[in-house]
Amino acid sequence: MKKNHKLKLPRIGILGFGREGRSVLRYLKQSSQFKKSKIEILDKKSGGNYLKGLARFDVIFRSPGIPYNLPELKKAREDGVYFSSVTRLFFENYKGKIIGITGTKGKGTTSTLLYKILKAAGQKVFLAGNIGKSALDALLQNKNYPMAVLEFSSFQLHDLDISPEVAVMLDVFPDHQDAHTSLKEYYGAKANIGRFQKKKDRIFYFADNAMSKKLAMRSPAKKISVDYRKFKEGDLAIKGLHNFRNAVMAATVAASLGVDWATIKRVVKSYRGLEHRLEFTRKIGNVSFYDDSASTNPTTSAAAIQAFSDKRHETSKESVILIAGGQDKGLDYSPLRTALKKYRTEAVIIFGENKNKIRAAIKNLGVPIKLVTNLKTAVSAAYRICQNSTTYNLQPTTYAIIFSPGAASFDMFKDYADRGRKFKELVGKLK
């Protein structure tokens, strides 16, 4: 915390009391500096006035789910209130090397794989941030570890003016237009992972992703372009070009930290991926089901189709059926249309709040589209198509049903994980 805010007994507010808000409270209660401070929880569950009178606090810890640009927060900043966060508090108190990873998608896969590689190489390292444990909870348990791998969302980076020693900028494309005031703001938040680095630091990026490169260029650190062609797709146990790219990034960063390539390749070869990310769920006869519920934008749905499909006019060994739809985030679905036009897909089943928007974006491609009311009917409809392949004129002998929503989950589910669990539950009941 900045020196002028290191008061003897500062008045502290914790804004938002979800996973990160609770971790702030646990950390402060164990801190000799703050454990006797007056701490107040500010959460919408406590009533509609939780944003009133914020000027009474010296410090407010804002959870990433609370929009940065709320008028009440702007007024509090003007009144001299200092805003902090889990991420900032972690940076200010952790003494080891921080490897920070961001991007639109692939953060969790890359962070986890890098962590596994470093651990296999004998490094004392922990994984935290937007994945797994809150950074502060992890810090309490691993404060003497010399290295930390942190996954950062745009919400965690938005008002951060500290950058990690090693930064990773994965593929970046439009997302979260329902939460950021503009695409410029979203990209600006992502850029913060490298914006405040020192010249001796490093930032890794994909040169063939224009935005990844552009944002990395804003860092004063040494810039390292990553070439995903260093590996062959056969080196991975998980499907998809996007997963392949993420693995190459993790491997390149690990190698720069001194890990030998034999260890890197061994870990990469055995890595099965994360839950709800093109996760194999079940096989019934000649039908395989995959849970890609973590897909919350059209670009990742397009990547899922590409992972399983050959070019449209070539013979495919698998007949791909896509289940998509959910809560709209103000995104353009042309990437999904492009993928359906380029890669062979036998049918698309759509449900959710934005089903009509998706249908409008992908119509007239010669791909059958079916609109249904919920996930249960979507799973049943997709499976029925496989069972009645003659009726639907499908030639391949094996089928892949991919649940890759390409949209947020909050219209019908608690979050993407809840949505993925429901999908697997429904698939488990099929006969």
Beta strands, then each sheet from edge to edge (+ up, - down):
strand 1: 12-15
strand 2: 39-42
strand 3: 59-62
strand 4: 82-84
strand 5: 97-102
strand 6: 125-129
strand 7: 147-151
strand 8: 166-169
strand 9: 202-206
strand 10: 222-226
strand 11: 279-284
strand 12: 287-291
strand 13: 318-324
strand 14: 347-350
strand 15: 369-371
strand 16: 398-403
sheet 1: 2+ 1+ 3+ 4+
sheet 2: 6+ 7+ 5+ 8+ 9+ 10+
sheet 3: 11+ 12- 16- 13- 14- 15-
end
